[in-house]
Amino acid sequence: MNREEINRMFGVTDQQLDSMAEEYENGTWKGHVGLVKPGRPRVFDEELETVSFRIPKSRVEEIDRSAKARGESRSQFLRRTIDQALPV
């Protein structure tokens, strides 16, 4: 997920975030920080399983180029692509 998608999901713009950061840094921010959980956030509500398979190096390079162009990691790109190909 890229920055623009995350901003849309939370209903904010980069300008709003910059303004809040400036208020926080100069001590005038009226908001509050919620509970902070250490560690990586969960991607799904269910357990993930690793799947390993071999494909030509040129395809991996194309996957990496496409993922980078979308602002995604290789894993994010592959999960999204698989989700689009499979029935709900």
C-alpha positions in Angstrom: 0.0 0.0 0.0 1.5 3.4 -1.0 1.3 6.7 0.9 -1.7 8.0 -1.1 -3.7 4.9 -0.4 -3.0 5.1 3.3 -3.9 8.8 3.4 -7.2 8.0 1.6 -7.9 5.2 4.1 -7.5 7.5 7.1 -9.0 10.5 5.3 -6.0 12.8 5.6 -3.7 14.7 3.2 0.0 15.1 3.4 -0.6 18.8 4.2 -2.8 17.9 7.2 -0.2 15.4 8.5 2.6 18.0 8.1 0.5 20.5 10.1 -0.2 18.0 12.9 3.5 17.1 13.0 4.5 20.8 13.3 1.9 21.3 16.2 3.2 18.1 17.9 6.8 19.2 17.6 6.2 22.7 19.0 3.9 21.4 21.8 0.6 22.9 20.6 -1.0 19.6 19.3 -4.4 19.0 21.0 -4.5 15.3 20.0 -3.4 12.2 21.8 -1.4 9.1 21.0 -3.3 5.8 21.4 -2.0 2.5 22.6 1.3 1.6 20.9 1.8 -2.1 20.2 5.4 -3.2 19.6 6.2 -5.4 16.6 5.0 -5.5 13.0 1.3 -5.0 12.4 -0.7 -8.0 11.2 -1.5 -8.1 7.5 -4.5 -10.5 7.9 -6.7 -11.6 10.7 -5.7 -15.2 10.1 -2.4 -17.1 10.3 -0.2 -16.7 7.3 1.6 -19.5 5.6 4.8 -19.3 3.5 4.5 -20.6 -0.1 7.7 -21.1 -2.0 8.1 -21.8 -5.7 10.6 -21.2 -8.5 10.1 -18.9 -11.4 12.5 -17.4 -13.9 14.7 -14.6 -12.7 13.4 -12.3 -15.4 9.9 -12.7 -14.0 11.1 -11.9 -10.4 12.8 -8.8 -11.8 9.6 -7.7 -13.5 7.6 -8.4 -10.3 10.1 -6.2 -8.4 9.8 -3.4 -11.0 6.0 -3.5 -11.0 5.9 -3.6 -7.2 8.3 -0.6 -6.9 6.2 1.4 -9.4 3.2 0.9 -7.2 5.0 1.6 -4.0 4.6 -2.0 -2.7 6.9 -4.6 -1.5 7.3 -7.8 -3.5 5.1 -9.7 -0.9 2.4 -7.0 -1.1 2.4 -7.1 -4.9 2.1 -10.9 -5.0 -0.7 -11.0 -2.3 -2.7 -8.4 -4.2 -2.2 -10.1 -7.6 -3.2 -13.4 -6.2 -6.2 -11.9 -4.5 -7.3 -10.4 -7.8 -7.0 -13.7 -9.6 -8.9 -15.9 -7.0 -12.6 -15.9 -6.5 -13.8 -14.3 -3.2 
